[in-house]
């Protein structure tokens, strides 16, 4: 039995990058909702909410694509 270490490292690297990106995107969504709730930010709460929803939509799309890759 031979293990293709290069392929294993590639899968590990891609999964690490995607995981960090997905967690970061979700965190940006949480921060956007928090900024929308605070009135002292001075920014537009509508724009913060829209950005947060966009981050959550991208997270959902990434999860959906991952499920598609597993099933198909």
Secondary structure by P-SEA (a helix, b strand, c coil): cccaaaaaaaaaaaaaaaaaaaaaaaaaaaaaaaaaacccccccaaaaaaaaaaaaaaaaaaaaaaaaaaac
